[in-house]
Amino acid sequence: MADRTSASMTIGASAPEIMAVIADFPAYPGWAEGITAAEVLSTGDDGRAEKVRITLEAGPIKDTYVLAYDWDGDDAVHWDLAEAGAMLTGMTGAYRLAPVDGSTEVTYELAVDVRIPMIGMVRRKAEKRIIETALKGLKQRVEA
């Protein structure tokens, strides 16, 4: 897997409030741009998703894949690709949350591999766009 791309944003809410939105996968089509469906396939003892089938329609890219999640309370969640899609062959990512003056700094890390050849610089630019869009959507959803 390639180097991860990351970005951070401060959200005016507590880590548990933010993590509750991140963990609510069925609601993703309402705020996560490009995600048209998110089906929880299995959950852990804490009730949070362990595996989720994601359907993505982002411009010309349409794919369905399964991600496996590992939760660190309300501090972080990490994921890896459990089942590849037609386009997506690899993915690792994380949300890391840290309290900052009554708000929370959310850092999103992402590395994606696709079947089509892609120059590293182009891939990182695409990852950056995905991250920035996701953080903005998360902020709007949490602060609404």
C-alpha positions in Angstrom: 0.0 0.0 0.0 1.3 3.5 -0.9 1.9 6.3 1.5 -1.2 7.7 3.1 -2.7 11.1 2.4 -4.1 13.0 5.3 -5.9 16.2 6.3 -7.4 17.6 9.5 -10.4 19.7 10.4 -11.7 21.1 13.7 -15.3 20.2 14.4 -17.4 21.9 17.1 -18.5 18.7 19.0 -17.1 16.1 21.3 -15.3 13.0 20.2 -18.2 10.7 21.2 -20.7 12.9 19.2 -18.4 12.8 16.1 -17.7 9.0 16.4 -21.4 8.3 16.7 -21.9 9.9 13.2 -18.8 8.1 11.8 -20.2 4.8 13.2 -23.7 5.3 11.7 -23.0 3.7 8.3 -26.6 3.4 7.1 -26.8 7.3 7.2 -23.7 7.8 5.0 -25.7 8.2 1.8 -27.3 11.3 3.4 -24.0 13.1 4.0 -21.0 11.2 2.5 -20.7 12.4 -1.1 -20.5 9.5 -3.6 -21.7 6.8 -1.2 -25.1 5.5 -2.3 -25.3 2.6 0.1 -23.6 1.3 3.3 -24.7 -2.0 4.6 -23.3 -3.3 8.0 -22.5 -7.0 7.5 -21.2 -7.7 11.0 -20.8 -6.0 14.3 -18.5 -6.4 17.3 -19.3 -6.8 21.0 -19.5 -3.0 21.3 -22.3 -2.8 18.7 -20.1 -1.0 16.2 -19.6 -2.3 12.6 -16.8 -4.7 11.9 -17.5 -5.2 8.2 -19.4 -2.8 5.9 -20.4 -3.2 2.2 -20.0 0.2 0.5 -21.5 1.2 -2.8 -19.7 4.2 -4.4 -20.8 6.2 -7.4 -18.3 9.1 -7.8 -18.4 10.4 -11.4 -17.2 7.6 -13.7 -16.2 5.4 -10.8 -18.9 3.0 -9.7 -17.9 0.2 -7.3 -19.0 -2.0 -4.4 -16.4 -3.2 -1.8 -16.2 -4.4 1.8 -14.2 -2.6 4.5 -13.2 -4.1 7.8 -13.2 -1.7 10.8 -11.1 -1.7 14.0 -12.4 0.8 16.7 -10.3 2.4 19.4 -13.2 3.7 21.6 -14.0 7.3 20.6 -10.3 8.1 19.8 -9.9 6.5 16.4 -11.2 4.0 13.9 -9.1 2.2 11.3 -10.2 0.3 8.2 -8.8 -2.0 5.6 -10.2 -3.4 2.4 -11.7 -6.8 3.2 -13.2 -7.6 -0.3 -12.0 -5.8 -3.4 -14.4 -4.3 -5.8 -14.2 -4.0 -9.6 -12.0 -0.9 -9.5 -10.7 -0.8 -5.9 -7.9 -3.3 -5.1 -6.6 -1.8 -1.8 -7.6 0.7 0.9 -6.4 1.6 4.3 -7.7 4.5 6.3 -8.4 6.0 9.7 -10.2 8.8 11.5 -8.2 10.0 14.5 -10.0 12.3 17.0 -8.3 14.6 19.5 -9.9 17.2 21.9 -8.9 20.9 21.2 -10.4 23.7 23.3 -13.9 22.4 23.6 -13.9 21.1 20.0 -12.3 18.1 18.3 -9.6 17.9 15.7 -10.5 15.1 13.2 -7.6 13.7 11.1 -8.6 11.5 8.2 -5.9 9.3 6.6 -6.4 7.4 3.4 -4.4 5.3 0.9 -6.2 3.7 -2.1 -5.1 1.4 -4.8 -7.1 0.9 -8.0 -7.0 -1.5 -10.9 -6.2 1.2 -13.5 -2.6 2.5 -13.6 -2.4 5.8 -11.9 0.6 8.1 -11.3 1.3 8.6 -7.6 0.8 12.3 -7.8 -2.6 11.9 -9.4 -3.6 9.2 -6.9 -2.6 11.5 -3.9 -4.6 14.4 -5.4 -7.7 12.1 -5.7 -7.2 10.9 -2.1 -6.9 14.5 -0.9 -10.2 15.4 -2.7 -11.9 12.4 -1.1 -10.6 13.3 2.4 -11.5 17.0 2.1 -15.0 16.2 0.9 -15.5 13.6 3.6 -14.3 16.0 6.4 -16.6 18.8 5.2 -19.6 16.4 5.0 -18.8 15.0 8.5 -18.5 18.5 9.9 -21.8 19.6 8.4 -23.5 16.5 9.6 -22.2 16.7 13.2 -22.7 20.4 13.6 -26.2 20.4 12.1 
